[in-house]
């Protein structure tokens, strides 16, 4: 775990380079990743894009809880809204 943290910090320092806005963004990202449930969701999404219901099933979390965590991860992950028929929502 120490080696992973060292790699993360080294990468962060390389990309951020004391830029206040980038540091703030990195802090927000780390805050978003601080919950075990959000990390579980991200691991599930790393394999393939999924619906909220599929994520709930894969992570054994309730749909409302998955939706809440996804809202907190907004900006860190990409999303596409789709209707019940699987077709994208139109604005």
N, C-alpha and C positions, 0 to 999 in steps of 0.2 A: 504494500500500500504506500509506503514511503517513496519508493521509486516512481510510482504512478504520480503521486503528488508533485515530486520534483520535476517530472516531465511536463506536467500541466503548468506549473509555475514558469518553467523555462520557456514554454511555448507562449504563454500569456505575456511574459516580459518582452519577448521578441516582437510580438504583434502589436502590443499596446504602446510600448516605448514612452511611458509617462504622459500619454494623452489623457487628459482629465475625462473627456467624454467616453473614450474607450474603456477607461478604468471603471467608470460608473456602469457602463453596459455590462462589463465582465462581472461586477459585483451583483448586478441584478440577475444575471445568468446563474451564478453560483447559488444565489438565494432560491431561484426557481428549482435548482437541482438538489436542494437540501432535504427534500422529503423522499423517503423510501418508495412511496407509491408512485411518485412522478418518475423516479428512475426506473421502476418496473414498467411503467407505460412507455418510456423512451426505449427500453430494451425490446419491448414488443413491436414498437414502430420501426426499429432498426431492421427488422426482418422484412416487413412489407407494410404499405399503407393499410390502415384498418379503420373501420367504422367505430363509433363509440360503443355500440353493442358488442362488436367483436373484441374490442379492447377490454370491456367489462368481463366478458367470458374468459379471455386469456389471462387476465390478471386476478380474477376472482374478487373484483371490486364492484360496487354497485354502479349503475349507469350515471346517476347524479354525481357520484364522487369522481368518476372518470371525467365527466364533463367539467366539473369544477377544476380538476387538475389541468386539463387541457386549456382552460381559460387562463390559468396562471402561466402556462408554457407558451401562450400566444406570443409570437415574435421570435421564439426560439425554434419553432417547428412550422412547417407549412401545412396548410389545411385547405380542403375543398369541401364545401357544403353540398350535400346531395339529398334529394328527396327520397321518400320511401321506395320509389320505383328504381332507385339507383341512378337516376338522371340528375345532372347538376341543377341546383336552384338557379333561377334567373332573377336578376334584380328587378 
